[in-house]
Amino acid sequence: MAEAHPGEIMALVSEQAAHAGCEASCGGAHVATERGLVQLMGASQGLPAPLIYRKGWALLGYLAVESNRKHSRIALAALLWPSLSETSALTNLRQVLSNLNRYCSNALGPDALRIERGSVGLFRDDQVRFDIDLLQLAPCQAVYMLARQSCFLDGMDDIAGIDFHSWLETTRQELDGRLIDAAEKCCDELLASQQWERAAMMARSLSLHDPWNEAHAQRVMRAHAGGGMRAAAVKAYQRFEVMLRAELGLDTSVELRQLLAQISNGVGALAGEVTSGLRMERGRISGVVLG
């Protein structure tokens, strides 16, 4: 079974969530709205005013991820203009920084971007400034916001040399992982708050992303059982068991079989057990690579 890309899964989650009416907030804290945040994960639709340099946008994304520390001007110039001489690259950097500073003063505040003679840094307080901040602070909101958008720094793949491209690819992978973590946390919050239908949609989407993950299978079963659909929960287990044996030659865990027995017998307050054992099972099967 092919693994789906996180963006495809989260697009499905977004569509389902919008239908269920929980796009803004579901179970977690609503700390910010999409309006007002700098959209580093948004699809490329041109530069926001007053930015005029694509490398200025790329630099902002870099500084946002690598924030709260100083970066050498020479290192940044080499990162963005690897084929130019140091003098020419620094001249270009100075022009880009002048333009970027005007944007940051409006979007982030006058003290966020600190430009010194030999260094540059983006320094931020605990306030949410960028869409990527929501991944940790408001997982449900992050899922439903970022699912509608494209990859981090979309359209910036050709902006510089191999060093920047390598950093960009690594950062995108990390953000994709954090997006899936946010979806897992959101699903657990939905289960804990007994929002069974929404939890079931999220759990099924997570299972599509990582079909061999027992934690996701548990989420699907608990969501169905909590909503009074015990037969659906049992069928979810049976599908997972068949797939696991056919594709990996493995049996389900004792814990998952115990959950099946509880559901079949109508035993246990499932809403109070949503996090027990999930962390233990997450790594047991997840990440298996087929030969």
Secondary structure, 3 states (H helix, E strand, C coil): CCCCCHHHHHHHHHHHHHHHCCCCCCCCCCCCCCCCCECCCCCCCCCCCCCCCHHHHHHHHHHHHCCCCCEEHHHHHHHHCCCCCHHHHHHHHHHHHHHHHHHHHHHCCCCCEEECCCEEEECCCCCCCEHHHHHHHCHHHHHHHHCCCCCCCCCCCCCCCHHHHHHHHHHHHHHHHHHHHHHHHHHHHHHHCCCHHHHHHHHHHHHHHCCCCHHHHHHHHHHHHHCCCHHHHHHHHHHHHHHHHHHHCCCCCHHHHHHHHHHHHCCCCHHHHCCCCHHHHHHHHCCCCCC
